Amino acid sequence: MVLKLGVHDEKEKRKALQSVSSLKGIESLSMDMKEKKLTVVGEVDPIEIVGKLKKHCHAELVAVGPAKEEEKKKKEEPLKDKTDAQKIEELLQLYKNHNPYYTQTYRVYSADDNPNACVIS
């Protein structure tokens, strides 16, 4: 949502941002003082926002629409190109860097299980 506000100084801007930020469902707020526009991203009723802002300054609703999600999809695509083996190897390397004392496994054979085993006494 984009709202045009009648704010004139930093004090009024701070009061407006504080009153709107108290609402549930807001993901981000940004204020452009040159154009005096407040941009709100999130799942919030526009009437609630205007009602909160009317207490501090004049508020006018300019635009309401969905947030741009195309950029998020572009960032996720390179991760899908890796195969499962590459992902596992990357995680293993990260684990080794984090925990340098990697647990090693040893195989112990019993002479009873293997008849060709050599026993030194």
Jmol script that loads the backbone (N, CA, C; Angstrom):
load data "model"
ATOM      1  N   MET A   1       0.837  -1.170   0.000  1.00  0.00           N
ATOM      2  CA  MET A   1       0.000   0.000   0.000  1.00  0.00           C
ATOM      3  C   MET A   1       0.882   1.233   0.000  1.00  0.00           C
ATOM      4  N   VAL A   2       0.446   2.248  -0.681  1.00  0.00           N
ATOM      5  CA  VAL A   2       1.144   3.522  -0.709  1.00  0.00           C
ATOM      6  C   VAL A   2       0.174   4.585  -0.213  1.00  0.00           C
ATOM      7  N   LEU A   3       0.627   5.366   0.774  1.00  0.00           N
ATOM      8  CA  LEU A   3      -0.201   6.418   1.346  1.00  0.00           C
ATOM      9  C   LEU A   3       0.532   7.746   1.257  1.00  0.00           C
ATOM     10  N   LYS A   4      -0.209   8.817   0.995  1.00  0.00           N
ATOM     11  CA  LYS A   4       0.367  10.154   0.984  1.00  0.00           C
ATOM     12  C   LYS A   4       0.022  10.790   2.321  1.00  0.00           C
ATOM     13  N   LEU A   5       1.047  11.276   3.025  1.00  0.00           N
ATOM     14  CA  LEU A   5       0.861  11.831   4.358  1.00  0.00           C
ATOM     15  C   LEU A   5       1.137  13.325   4.367  1.00  0.00           C
ATOM     16  N   GLY A   6       0.522  14.009   5.312  1.00  0.00           N
ATOM     17  CA  GLY A   6       0.761  15.443   5.495  1.00  0.00           C
ATOM     18  C   GLY A   6       1.727  15.675   6.641  1.00  0.00           C
ATOM     19  N   VAL A   7       2.935  15.120   6.530  1.00  0.00           N
ATOM     20  CA  VAL A   7       3.952  15.312   7.571  1.00  0.00           C
ATOM     21  C   VAL A   7       4.916  16.411   7.122  1.00  0.00           C
ATOM     22  N   HIS A   8       5.429  17.169   8.114  1.00  0.00           N
ATOM     23  CA  HIS A   8       6.294  18.288   7.787  1.00  0.00           C
ATOM     24  C   HIS A   8       7.690  18.176   8.373  1.00  0.00           C
ATOM     25  N   ASP A   9       7.852  17.399   9.431  1.00  0.00           N
ATOM     26  CA  ASP A   9       9.175  17.281  10.050  1.00  0.00           C
ATOM     27  C   ASP A   9       9.405  15.851  10.538  1.00  0.00           C
ATOM     28  N   GLU A  10      10.590  15.620  11.095  1.00  0.00           N
ATOM     29  CA  GLU A  10      10.974  14.281  11.551  1.00  0.00           C
ATOM     30  C   GLU A  10      10.123  13.800  12.731  1.00  0.00           C
ATOM     31  N   LYS A  11       9.679  14.711  13.565  1.00  0.00           N
ATOM     32  CA  LYS A  11       8.874  14.336  14.729  1.00  0.00           C
ATOM     33  C   LYS A  11       7.543  13.723  14.285  1.00  0.00           C
ATOM     34  N   GLU A  12       6.882  14.361  13.330  1.00  0.00           N
ATOM     35  CA  GLU A  12       5.622  13.828  12.815  1.00  0.00           C
ATOM     36  C   GLU A  12       5.847  12.517  12.074  1.00  0.00           C
ATOM     37  N   LYS A  13       6.963  12.416  11.364  1.00  0.00           N
ATOM     38  CA  LYS A  13       7.298  11.178  10.658  1.00  0.00           C
ATOM     39  C   LYS A  13       7.462  10.028  11.639  1.00  0.00           C
ATOM     40  N   ARG A  14       8.184  10.278  12.732  1.00  0.00           N
ATOM     41  CA  ARG A  14       8.421   9.253  13.741  1.00  0.00           C
ATOM     42  C   ARG A  14       7.111   8.807  14.386  1.00  0.00           C
ATOM     43  N   LYS A  15       6.223   9.768  14.691  1.00  0.00           N
ATOM     44  CA  LYS A  15       4.929   9.427  15.290  1.00  0.00           C
ATOM     45  C   LYS A  15       4.088   8.575  14.333  1.00  0.00           C
ATOM     46  N   ALA A  16       4.105   8.921  13.050  1.00  0.00           N
ATOM     47  CA  ALA A  16       3.337   8.168  12.065  1.00  0.00           C
ATOM     48  C   ALA A  16       3.870   6.749  11.936  1.00  0.00           C
ATOM     49  N   LEU A  17       5.190   6.595  11.854  1.00  0.00           N
ATOM     50  CA  LEU A  17       5.779   5.259  11.725  1.00  0.00           C
ATOM     51  C   LEU A  17       5.514   4.414  12.965  1.00  0.00           C
ATOM     52  N   GLN A  18       5.581   5.025  14.139  1.00  0.00           N
ATOM     53  CA  GLN A  18       5.328   4.277  15.380  1.00  0.00           C
ATOM     54  C   GLN A  18       3.879   3.827  15.465  1.00  0.00           C
ATOM     55  N   SER A  19       2.952   4.681  15.051  1.00  0.00           N
ATOM     56  CA  SER A  19       1.537   4.306  15.152  1.00  0.00           C
ATOM     57  C   SER A  19       1.193   3.184  14.173  1.00  0.00           C
ATOM     58  N   VAL A  20       1.770   3.213  12.981  1.00  0.00           N
ATOM     59  CA  VAL A  20       1.480   2.174  11.987  1.00  0.00           C
ATOM     60  C   VAL A  20       2.194   0.874  12.334  1.00  0.00           C
ATOM     61  N   SER A  21       3.401   0.959  12.870  1.00  0.00           N
ATOM     62  CA  SER A  21       4.169  -0.253  13.166  1.00  0.00           C
ATOM     63  C   SER A  21       3.548  -1.082  14.283  1.00  0.00           C
ATOM     64  N   SER A  22       2.630  -0.509  15.053  1.00  0.00           N
ATOM     65  CA  SER A  22       1.989  -1.266  16.134  1.00  0.00           C
ATOM     66  C   SER A  22       0.939  -2.244  15.603  1.00  0.00           C
ATOM     67  N   LEU A  23       0.539  -2.111  14.338  1.00  0.00           N
ATOM     68  CA  LEU A  23      -0.464  -3.007  13.758  1.00  0.00           C
ATOM     69  C   LEU A  23       0.145  -4.373  13.443  1.00  0.00           C
ATOM     70  N   LYS A  24      -0.656  -5.418  13.578  1.00  0.00           N
ATOM     71  CA  LYS A  24      -0.195  -6.777  13.291  1.00  0.00           C
ATOM     72  C   LYS A  24      -0.268  -7.044  11.797  1.00  0.00           C
ATOM     73  N   GLY A  25       0.722  -7.812  11.277  1.00  0.00           N
ATOM     74  CA  GLY A  25       0.714  -8.217   9.883  1.00  0.00           C
ATOM     75  C   GLY A  25       1.593  -7.377   8.979  1.00  0.00           C
ATOM     76  N   ILE A  26       2.284  -6.387   9.530  1.00  0.00           N
ATOM     77  CA  ILE A  26       3.134  -5.524   8.716  1.00  0.00           C
ATOM     78  C   ILE A  26       4.512  -6.156   8.593  1.00  0.00           C
ATOM     79  N   GLU A  27       4.992  -6.290   7.346  1.00  0.00           N
ATOM     80  CA  GLU A  27       6.315  -6.848   7.096  1.00  0.00           C
ATOM     81  C   GLU A  27       7.378  -5.766   7.020  1.00  0.00           C
ATOM     82  N   SER A  28       7.073  -4.643   6.345  1.00  0.00           N
ATOM     83  CA  SER A  28       8.057  -3.561   6.258  1.00  0.00           C
ATOM     84  C   SER A  28       7.362  -2.221   6.053  1.00  0.00           C
ATOM     85  N   LEU A  29       8.048  -1.166   6.502  1.00  0.00           N
ATOM     86  CA  LEU A  29       7.585   0.206   6.353  1.00  0.00           C
ATOM     87  C   LEU A  29       8.709   1.023   5.756  1.00  0.00           C
ATOM     88  N   SER A  30       8.373   1.933   4.869  1.00  0.00           N
ATOM     89  CA  SER A  30       9.381   2.864   4.374  1.00  0.00           C
ATOM     90  C   SER A  30       8.710   4.201   4.096  1.00  0.00           C
ATOM     91  N   MET A  31       9.461   5.271   4.366  1.00  0.00           N
ATOM     92  CA  MET A  31       8.912   6.618   4.231  1.00  0.00           C
ATOM     93  C   MET A  31       9.808   7.439   3.332  1.00  0.00           C
ATOM     94  N   ASP A  32       9.235   8.076   2.334  1.00  0.00           N
ATOM     95  CA  ASP A  32       9.959   8.983   1.452  1.00  0.00           C
ATOM     96  C   ASP A  32       9.526  10.396   1.819  1.00  0.00           C
ATOM     97  N   MET A  33      10.433  11.164   2.459  1.00  0.00           N
ATOM     98  CA  MET A  33      10.090  12.498   2.932  1.00  0.00           C
ATOM     99  C   MET A  33       9.994  13.513   1.796  1.00  0.00           C
ATOM    100  N   LYS A  34      10.694  13.288   0.689  1.00  0.00           N
ATOM    101  CA  LYS A  34      10.616  14.234  -0.427  1.00  0.00           C
ATOM    102  C   LYS A  34       9.217  14.246  -1.027  1.00  0.00           C
ATOM    103  N   GLU A  35       8.670  13.059  -1.264  1.00  0.00           N
ATOM    104  CA  GLU A  35       7.328  12.946  -1.841  1.00  0.00           C
ATOM    105  C   GLU A  35       6.260  12.793  -0.772  1.00  0.00           C
ATOM    106  N   LYS A  36       6.671  12.626   0.487  1.00  0.00           N
ATOM    107  CA  LYS A  36       5.784  12.452   1.637  1.00  0.00           C
ATOM    108  C   LYS A  36       4.867  11.244   1.444  1.00  0.00           C
ATOM    109  N   LYS A  37       5.493  10.121   1.038  1.00  0.00           N
ATOM    110  CA  LYS A  37       4.742   8.885   0.811  1.00  0.00           C
ATOM    111  C   LYS A  37       5.231   7.803   1.758  1.00  0.00           C
ATOM    112  N   LEU A  38       4.281   7.055   2.299  1.00  0.00           N
ATOM    113  CA  LEU A  38       4.556   5.938   3.191  1.00  0.00           C
ATOM    114  C   LEU A  38       4.202   4.655   2.450  1.00  0.00           C
ATOM    115  N   THR A  39       5.152   3.718   2.382  1.00  0.00           N
ATOM    116  CA  THR A  39       4.921   2.438   1.728  1.00  0.00           C
ATOM    117  C   THR A  39       4.840   1.359   2.800  1.00  0.00           C
ATOM    118  N   VAL A  40       3.756   0.603   2.795  1.00  0.00           N
ATOM    119  CA  VAL A  40       3.525  -0.452   3.783  1.00  0.00           C
ATOM    120  C   VAL A  40       3.414  -1.777   3.039  1.00  0.00           C
ATOM    121  N   VAL A  41       4.185  -2.785   3.482  1.00  0.00           N
ATOM    122  CA  VAL A  41       4.127  -4.122   2.892  1.00  0.00           C
ATOM    123  C   VAL A  41       3.667  -5.076   3.986  1.00  0.00           C
ATOM    124  N   GLY A  42       2.637  -5.861   3.679  1.00  0.00           N
ATOM    125  CA  GLY A  42       2.140  -6.843   4.642  1.00  0.00           C
ATOM    126  C   GLY A  42       0.649  -7.081   4.473  1.00  0.00           C
ATOM    127  N   GLU A  43       0.126  -7.948   5.310  1.00  0.00           N
ATOM    128  CA  GLU A  43      -1.287  -8.317   5.308  1.00  0.00           C
ATOM    129  C   GLU A  43      -2.028  -7.476   6.348  1.00  0.00           C
ATOM    130  N   VAL A  44      -2.395  -6.237   5.969  1.00  0.00           N
ATOM    131  CA  VAL A  44      -3.059  -5.316   6.893  1.00  0.00           C
ATOM    132  C   VAL A  44      -4.217  -4.641   6.168  1.00  0.00           C
ATOM    133  N   ASP A  45      -5.261  -4.335   6.911  1.00  0.00           N
ATOM    134  CA  ASP A  45      -6.410  -3.634   6.354  1.00  0.00           C
ATOM    135  C   ASP A  45      -6.040  -2.166   6.132  1.00  0.00           C
ATOM    136  N   PRO A  46      -6.210  -1.625   4.930  1.00  0.00           N
ATOM    137  CA  PRO A  46      -5.861  -0.232   4.664  1.00  0.00           C
ATOM    138  C   PRO A  46      -6.663   0.762   5.515  1.00  0.00           C
ATOM    139  N   ILE A  47      -7.885   0.407   5.867  1.00  0.00           N
ATOM    140  CA  ILE A  47      -8.721   1.299   6.677  1.00  0.00           C
ATOM    141  C   ILE A  47      -8.129   1.457   8.073  1.00  0.00           C
ATOM    142  N   GLU A  48      -7.562   0.363   8.621  1.00  0.00           N
ATOM    143  CA  GLU A  48      -6.918   0.446   9.935  1.00  0.00           C
ATOM    144  C   GLU A  48      -5.724   1.382   9.895  1.00  0.00           C
ATOM    145  N   ILE A  49      -4.924   1.288   8.823  1.00  0.00           N
ATOM    146  CA  ILE A  49      -3.736   2.131   8.706  1.00  0.00           C
ATOM    147  C   ILE A  49      -4.128   3.596   8.611  1.00  0.00           C
ATOM    148  N   VAL A  50      -5.108   3.907   7.774  1.00  0.00           N
ATOM    149  CA  VAL A  50      -5.544   5.292   7.627  1.00  0.00           C
ATOM    150  C   VAL A  50      -6.133   5.802   8.941  1.00  0.00           C
ATOM    151  N   GLY A  51      -6.880   4.958   9.645  1.00  0.00           N
ATOM    152  CA  GLY A  51      -7.452   5.344  10.934  1.00  0.00           C
ATOM    153  C   GLY A  51      -6.386   5.685  11.957  1.00  0.00           C
ATOM    154  N   LYS A  52      -5.298   4.901  11.989  1.00  0.00           N
ATOM    155  CA  LYS A  52      -4.197   5.184  12.914  1.00  0.00           C
ATOM    156  C   LYS A  52      -3.488   6.484  12.550  1.00  0.00           C
ATOM    157  N   LEU A  53      -3.307   6.708  11.247  1.00  0.00           N
ATOM    158  CA  LEU A  53      -2.562   7.889  10.799  1.00  0.00           C
ATOM    159  C   LEU A  53      -3.365   9.174  10.936  1.00  0.00           C
ATOM    160  N   LYS A  54      -4.689   9.102  10.860  1.00  0.00           N
ATOM    161  CA  LYS A  54      -5.529  10.301  10.971  1.00  0.00           C
ATOM    162  C   LYS A  54      -5.371  10.988  12.331  1.00  0.00           C
ATOM    163  N   LYS A  55      -4.940  10.242  13.350  1.00  0.00           N
ATOM    164  CA  LYS A  55      -4.748  10.825  14.677  1.00  0.00           C
ATOM    165  C   LYS A  55      -3.562  11.782  14.696  1.00  0.00           C
ATOM    166  N   HIS A  56      -2.581  11.560  13.809  1.00  0.00           N
ATOM    167  CA  HIS A  56      -1.346  12.350  13.841  1.00  0.00           C
ATOM    168  C   HIS A  56      -1.228  13.324  12.669  1.00  0.00           C
ATOM    169  N   CYS A  57      -1.740  12.953  11.493  1.00  0.00           N
ATOM    170  CA  CYS A  57      -1.584  13.805  10.316  1.00  0.00           C
ATOM    171  C   CYS A  57      -2.645  13.436   9.283  1.00  0.00           C
ATOM    172  N   HIS A  58      -2.700  14.216   8.221  1.00  0.00           N
ATOM    173  CA  HIS A  58      -3.624  13.928   7.123  1.00  0.00           C
ATOM    174  C   HIS A  58      -3.086  12.739   6.335  1.00  0.00           C
ATOM    175  N   ALA A  59      -3.921  11.745   6.062  1.00  0.00           N
ATOM    176  CA  ALA A  59      -3.491  10.552   5.334  1.00  0.00           C
ATOM    177  C   ALA A  59      -4.447  10.287   4.178  1.00  0.00           C
ATOM    178  N   GLU A  60      -3.860   9.988   3.019  1.00  0.00           N
ATOM    179  CA  GLU A  60      -4.647   9.713   1.826  1.00  0.00           C
ATOM    180  C   GLU A  60      -4.107   8.442   1.173  1.00  0.00           C
ATOM    181  N   LEU A  61      -4.973   7.502   0.872  1.00  0.00           N
ATOM    182  CA  LEU A  61      -4.582   6.238   0.266  1.00  0.00           C
ATOM    183  C   LEU A  61      -4.359   6.448  -1.225  1.00  0.00           C
ATOM    184  N   VAL A  62      -3.141   6.119  -1.711  1.00  0.00           N
ATOM    185  CA  VAL A  62      -2.795   6.326  -3.117  1.00  0.00           C
ATOM    186  C   VAL A  62      -2.959   5.040  -3.917  1.00  0.00           C
ATOM    187  N   ALA A  63      -2.372   3.937  -3.434  1.00  0.00           N
ATOM    188  CA  ALA A  63      -2.422   2.684  -4.193  1.00  0.00           C
ATOM    189  C   ALA A  63      -2.406   1.493  -3.252  1.00  0.00           C
ATOM    190  N   VAL A  64      -3.121   0.436  -3.678  1.00  0.00           N
ATOM    191  CA  VAL A  64      -3.131  -0.834  -2.957  1.00  0.00           C
ATOM    192  C   VAL A  64      -2.890  -1.928  -3.981  1.00  0.00           C
ATOM    193  N   GLY A  65      -1.922  -2.813  -3.704  1.00  0.00           N
ATOM    194  CA  GLY A  65      -1.651  -3.895  -4.643  1.00  0.00           C
ATOM    195  C   GLY A  65      -0.743  -4.927  -4.022  1.00  0.00           C
ATOM    196  N   PRO A  66      -0.525  -6.029  -4.739  1.00  0.00           N
ATOM    197  CA  PRO A  66       0.351  -7.086  -4.208  1.00  0.00           C
ATOM    198  C   PRO A  66       1.808  -6.655  -4.268  1.00  0.00           C
ATOM    199  N   ALA A  67       2.606  -7.218  -3.362  1.00  0.00           N
ATOM    200  CA  ALA A  67       4.043  -6.955  -3.345  1.00  0.00           C
ATOM    201  C   ALA A  67       4.702  -7.685  -4.498  1.00  0.00           C
ATOM    202  N   LYS A  68       5.836  -7.187  -4.963  1.00  0.00           N
ATOM    203  CA  LYS A  68       6.553  -7.815  -6.068  1.00  0.00           C
ATOM    204  C   LYS A  68       7.322  -9.014  -5.543  1.00  0.00           C
ATOM    205  N   GLU A  69       7.003 -10.215  -6.059  1.00  0.00           N
ATOM    206  CA  GLU A  69       7.653 -11.442  -5.621  1.00  0.00           C
ATOM    207  C   GLU A  69       8.541 -12.033  -6.705  1.00  0.00           C
ATOM    208  N   GLU A  70       8.697 -11.361  -7.817  1.00  0.00           N
ATOM    209  CA  GLU A  70       9.503 -11.885  -8.912  1.00  0.00           C
ATOM    210  C   GLU A  70      10.973 -11.973  -8.526  1.00  0.00           C
ATOM    211  N   GLU A  71      11.460 -11.018  -7.737  1.00  0.00           N
ATOM    212  CA  GLU A  71      12.863 -11.021  -7.342  1.00  0.00           C
ATOM    213  C   GLU A  71      13.177 -12.220  -6.450  1.00  0.00           C
ATOM    214  N   LYS A  72      12.256 -12.600  -5.594  1.00  0.00           N
ATOM    215  CA  LYS A  72      12.474 -13.744  -4.713  1.00  0.00           C
ATOM    216  C   LYS A  72      12.589 -15.031  -5.518  1.00  0.00           C
ATOM    217  N   LYS A  73      11.781 -15.171  -6.562  1.00  0.00           N
ATOM    218  CA  LYS A  73      11.808 -16.374  -7.388  1.00  0.00           C
ATOM    219  C   LYS A  73      13.133 -16.486  -8.131  1.00  0.00           C
ATOM    220  N   LYS A  74      13.682 -15.390  -8.578  1.00  0.00           N
ATOM    221  CA  LYS A  74      14.954 -15.411  -9.298  1.00  0.00           C
ATOM    222  C   LYS A  74      16.087 -15.868  -8.400  1.00  0.00           C
ATOM    223  N   LYS A  75      16.042 -15.509  -7.135  1.00  0.00           N
ATOM    224  CA  LYS A  75      17.101 -15.901  -6.211  1.00  0.00           C
ATOM    225  C   LYS A  75      17.045 -17.391  -5.887  1.00  0.00           C
ATOM    226  N   GLU A  76      15.865 -17.995  -5.924  1.00  0.00           N
ATOM    227  CA  GLU A  76      15.712 -19.403  -5.573  1.00  0.00           C
ATOM    228  C   GLU A  76      16.117 -20.336  -6.713  1.00  0.00           C
ATOM    229  N   GLU A  77      16.074 -19.890  -7.941  1.00  0.00           N
ATOM    230  CA  GLU A  77      16.349 -20.744  -9.089  1.00  0.00           C
ATOM    231  C   GLU A  77      17.759 -21.327  -9.106  1.00  0.00           C
ATOM    232  N   PRO A  78      18.841 -20.595  -8.793  1.00  0.00           N
ATOM    233  CA  PRO A  78      20.173 -21.200  -8.821  1.00  0.00           C
ATOM    234  C   PRO A  78      20.324 -22.361  -7.837  1.00  0.00           C
ATOM    235  N   LEU A  79      19.585 -22.361  -6.760  1.00  0.00           N
ATOM    236  CA  LEU A  79      19.672 -23.447  -5.796  1.00  0.00           C
ATOM    237  C   LEU A  79      19.113 -24.750  -6.358  1.00  0.00           C
ATOM    238  N   LYS A  80      18.173 -24.679  -7.275  1.00  0.00           N
ATOM    239  CA  LYS A  80      17.569 -25.872  -7.840  1.00  0.00           C
ATOM    240  C   LYS A  80      18.494 -26.569  -8.833  1.00  0.00           C
ATOM    241  N   ASP A  81      19.503 -25.869  -9.355  1.00  0.00           N
ATOM    242  CA  ASP A  81      20.410 -26.444 -10.336  1.00  0.00           C
ATOM    243  C   ASP A  81      21.339 -27.491  -9.727  1.00  0.00           C
ATOM    244  N   LYS A  82      21.603 -27.442  -8.443  1.00  0.00           N
ATOM    245  CA  LYS A  82      22.507 -28.387  -7.801  1.00  0.00           C
ATOM    246  C   LYS A  82      21.837 -29.749  -7.650  1.00  0.00           C
ATOM    247  N   THR A  83      22.613 -30.792  -7.834  1.00  0.00           N
ATOM    248  CA  THR A  83      22.089 -32.134  -7.633  1.00  0.00           C
ATOM    249  C   THR A  83      22.146 -32.474  -6.151  1.00  0.00           C
ATOM    250  N   ASP A  84      21.519 -33.563  -5.785  1.00  0.00           N
ATOM    251  CA  ASP A  84      21.499 -33.978  -4.391  1.00  0.00           C
ATOM    252  C   ASP A  84      22.907 -34.289  -3.889  1.00  0.00           C
ATOM    253  N   ALA A  85      23.726 -34.915  -4.723  1.00  0.00           N
ATOM    254  CA  ALA A  85      25.092 -35.256  -4.308  1.00  0.00           C
ATOM    255  C   ALA A  85      25.910 -33.998  -4.027  1.00  0.00           C
ATOM    256  N   GLN A  86      25.720 -32.971  -4.845  1.00  0.00           N
ATOM    257  CA  GLN A  86      26.444 -31.725  -4.627  1.00  0.00           C
ATOM    258  C   GLN A  86      25.988 -31.044  -3.351  1.00  0.00           C
ATOM    259  N   LYS A  87      24.685 -31.101  -3.077  1.00  0.00           N
ATOM    260  CA  LYS A  87      24.162 -30.505  -1.850  1.00  0.00           C
ATOM    261  C   LYS A  87      24.712 -31.217  -0.623  1.00  0.00           C
ATOM    262  N   ILE A  88      24.746 -32.551  -0.669  1.00  0.00           N
ATOM    263  CA  ILE A  88      25.252 -33.324   0.462  1.00  0.00           C
ATOM    264  C   ILE A  88      26.729 -33.041   0.680  1.00  0.00           C
ATOM    265  N   GLU A  89      27.483 -32.983  -0.416  1.00  0.00           N
ATOM    266  CA  GLU A  89      28.918 -32.707  -0.293  1.00  0.00           C
ATOM    267  C   GLU A  89      29.165 -31.306   0.266  1.00  0.00           C
ATOM    268  N   GLU A  90      28.353 -30.346  -0.152  1.00  0.00           N
ATOM    269  CA  GLU A  90      28.492 -28.986   0.362  1.00  0.00           C
ATOM    270  C   GLU A  90      28.185 -28.938   1.857  1.00  0.00           C
ATOM    271  N   LEU A  91      27.126 -29.619   2.272  1.00  0.00           N
ATOM    272  CA  LEU A  91      26.789 -29.669   3.694  1.00  0.00           C
ATOM    273  C   LEU A  91      27.875 -30.369   4.502  1.00  0.00           C
ATOM    274  N   LEU A  92      28.450 -31.443   3.952  1.00  0.00           N
ATOM    275  CA  LEU A  92      29.521 -32.159   4.631  1.00  0.00           C
ATOM    276  C   LEU A  92      30.749 -31.267   4.789  1.00  0.00           C
ATOM    277  N   GLN A  93      31.065 -30.488   3.753  1.00  0.00           N
ATOM    278  CA  GLN A  93      32.205 -29.579   3.829  1.00  0.00           C
ATOM    279  C   GLN A  93      31.956 -28.482   4.866  1.00  0.00           C
ATOM    280  N   LEU A  94      30.743 -27.972   4.921  1.00  0.00           N
ATOM    281  CA  LEU A  94      30.409 -26.968   5.932  1.00  0.00           C
ATOM    282  C   LEU A  94      30.513 -27.550   7.332  1.00  0.00           C
ATOM    283  N   TYR A  95      30.080 -28.807   7.494  1.00  0.00           N
ATOM    284  CA  TYR A  95      30.180 -29.458   8.788  1.00  0.00           C
ATOM    285  C   TYR A  95      31.633 -29.658   9.189  1.00  0.00           C
ATOM    286  N   LYS A  96      32.481 -30.057   8.238  1.00  0.00           N
ATOM    287  CA  LYS A  96      33.901 -30.248   8.536  1.00  0.00           C
ATOM    288  C   LYS A  96      34.560 -28.931   8.914  1.00  0.00           C
ATOM    289  N   ASN A  97      34.170 -27.840   8.267  1.00  0.00           N
ATOM    290  CA  ASN A  97      34.726 -26.538   8.611  1.00  0.00           C
ATOM    291  C   ASN A  97      34.273 -26.094   9.993  1.00  0.00           C
ATOM    292  N   HIS A  98      33.049 -26.429  10.332  1.00  0.00           N
ATOM    293  CA  HIS A  98      32.520 -26.045  11.639  1.00  0.00           C
ATOM    294  C   HIS A  98      33.068 -26.937  12.746  1.00  0.00           C
ATOM    295  N   ASN A  99      33.162 -28.243  12.476  1.00  0.00           N
ATOM    296  CA  ASN A  99      33.630 -29.210  13.462  1.00  0.00           C
ATOM    297  C   ASN A  99      34.854 -29.921  12.883  1.00  0.00           C
ATOM    298  N   PRO A 100      36.074 -29.405  13.158  1.00  0.00           N
ATOM    299  CA  PRO A 100      37.257 -30.006  12.535  1.00  0.00           C
ATOM    300  C   PRO A 100      37.556 -31.415  13.032  1.00  0.00           C
ATOM    301  N   TYR A 101      37.030 -31.790  14.178  1.00  0.00           N
ATOM    302  CA  TYR A 101      37.280 -33.127  14.716  1.00  0.00           C
ATOM    303  C   TYR A 101      36.189 -34.059  14.223  1.00  0.00           C
ATOM    304  N   TYR A 102      36.226 -34.325  12.939  1.00  0.00           N
ATOM    305  CA  TYR A 102      35.235 -35.166  12.291  1.00  0.00           C
ATOM    306  C   TYR A 102      35.352 -36.581  12.842  1.00  0.00           C
ATOM    307  N   THR A 103      34.244 -37.170  13.184  1.00  0.00           N
ATOM    308  CA  THR A 103      34.266 -38.520  13.758  1.00  0.00           C
ATOM    309  C   THR A 103      34.648 -39.530  12.683  1.00  0.00           C
ATOM    310  N   GLN A 104      35.608 -40.366  13.013  1.00  0.00           N
ATOM    311  CA  GLN A 104      36.055 -41.390  12.078  1.00  0.00           C
ATOM    312  C   GLN A 104      35.543 -42.747  12.545  1.00  0.00           C
ATOM    313  N   THR A 105      35.245 -43.577  11.583  1.00  0.00           N
ATOM    314  CA  THR A 105      34.769 -44.911  11.921  1.00  0.00           C
ATOM    315  C   THR A 105      35.892 -45.918  11.662  1.00  0.00           C
ATOM    316  N   TYR A 106      36.002 -46.901  12.527  1.00  0.00           N
ATOM    317  CA  TYR A 106      36.991 -47.958  12.397  1.00  0.00           C
ATOM    318  C   TYR A 106      36.251 -49.283  12.280  1.00  0.00           C
ATOM    319  N   ARG A 107      36.777 -50.156  11.449  1.00  0.00           N
ATOM    320  CA  ARG A 107      36.191 -51.485  11.311  1.00  0.00           C
ATOM    321  C   ARG A 107      37.073 -52.475  12.063  1.00  0.00           C
ATOM    322  N   VAL A 108      36.463 -53.223  12.921  1.00  0.00           N
ATOM    323  CA  VAL A 108      37.175 -54.224  13.708  1.00  0.00           C
ATOM    324  C   VAL A 108      36.628 -55.591  13.332  1.00  0.00           C
ATOM    325  N   TYR A 109      37.517 -56.474  12.939  1.00  0.00           N
ATOM    326  CA  TYR A 109      37.119 -57.827  12.572  1.00  0.00           C
ATOM    327  C   TYR A 109      37.536 -58.792  13.666  1.00  0.00           C
ATOM    328  N   SER A 110      36.708 -59.718  13.915  1.00  0.00           N
ATOM    329  CA  SER A 110      36.987 -60.734  14.907  1.00  0.00           C
ATOM    330  C   SER A 110      37.584 -61.960  14.214  1.00  0.00           C
ATOM    331  N   ALA A 111      38.506 -62.606  14.890  1.00  0.00           N
ATOM    332  CA  ALA A 111      39.117 -63.815  14.334  1.00  0.00           C
ATOM    333  C   ALA A 111      38.093 -64.937  14.246  1.00  0.00           C
ATOM    334  N   ASP A 112      37.094 -64.915  15.066  1.00  0.00           N
ATOM    335  CA  ASP A 112      36.073 -65.949  15.026  1.00  0.00           C
ATOM    336  C   ASP A 112      35.201 -65.822  13.773  1.00  0.00           C
ATOM    337  N   ASP A 113      34.994 -64.604  13.308  1.00  0.00           N
ATOM    338  CA  ASP A 113      34.151 -64.386  12.140  1.00  0.00           C
ATOM    339  C   ASP A 113      34.876 -64.712  10.835  1.00  0.00           C
ATOM    340  N   ASN A 114      36.180 -64.525  10.800  1.00  0.00           N
ATOM    341  CA  ASN A 114      36.946 -64.731   9.589  1.00  0.00           C
ATOM    342  C   ASN A 114      37.963 -65.855   9.819  1.00  0.00           C
ATOM    343  N   PRO A 115      37.801 -67.006   9.206  1.00  0.00           N
ATOM    344  CA  PRO A 115      38.723 -68.125   9.464  1.00  0.00           C
ATOM    345  C   PRO A 115      40.119 -67.874   8.863  1.00  0.00           C
ATOM    346  N   ASN A 116      40.282 -66.973   7.933  1.00  0.00           N
ATOM    347  CA  ASN A 116      41.587 -66.702   7.338  1.00  0.00           C
ATOM    348  C   ASN A 116      42.346 -65.603   8.076  1.00  0.00           C
ATOM    349  N   ALA A 117      41.807 -65.112   9.171  1.00  0.00           N
ATOM    350  CA  ALA A 117      42.443 -64.015   9.892  1.00  0.00           C
ATOM    351  C   ALA A 117      43.695 -64.525  10.607  1.00  0.00           C
ATOM    352  N   CYS A 118      44.697 -63.686  10.708  1.00  0.00           N
ATOM    353  CA  CYS A 118      45.949 -64.007  11.374  1.00  0.00           C
ATOM    354  C   CYS A 118      45.870 -63.523  12.812  1.00  0.00           C
ATOM    355  N   VAL A 119      46.241 -64.411  13.729  1.00  0.00           N
ATOM    356  CA  VAL A 119      46.189 -64.045  15.138  1.00  0.00           C
ATOM    357  C   VAL A 119      47.610 -64.073  15.671  1.00  0.00           C
ATOM    358  N   ILE A 120      48.059 -62.983  16.223  1.00  0.00           N
ATOM    359  CA  ILE A 120      49.395 -62.893  16.823  1.00  0.00           C
ATOM    360  C   ILE A 120      49.227 -62.979  18.327  1.00  0.00           C
ATOM    361  N   SER A 121      49.939 -63.928  18.936  1.00  0.00           N
ATOM    362  CA  SER A 121      49.831 -64.053  20.383  1.00  0.00           C
ATOM    363  C   SER A 121      51.152 -63.909  21.057  1.00  0.00           C
TER     364      SER A 121
END
end "model"
wireframe off; spacefill off
backbone 0.3
color backbone group
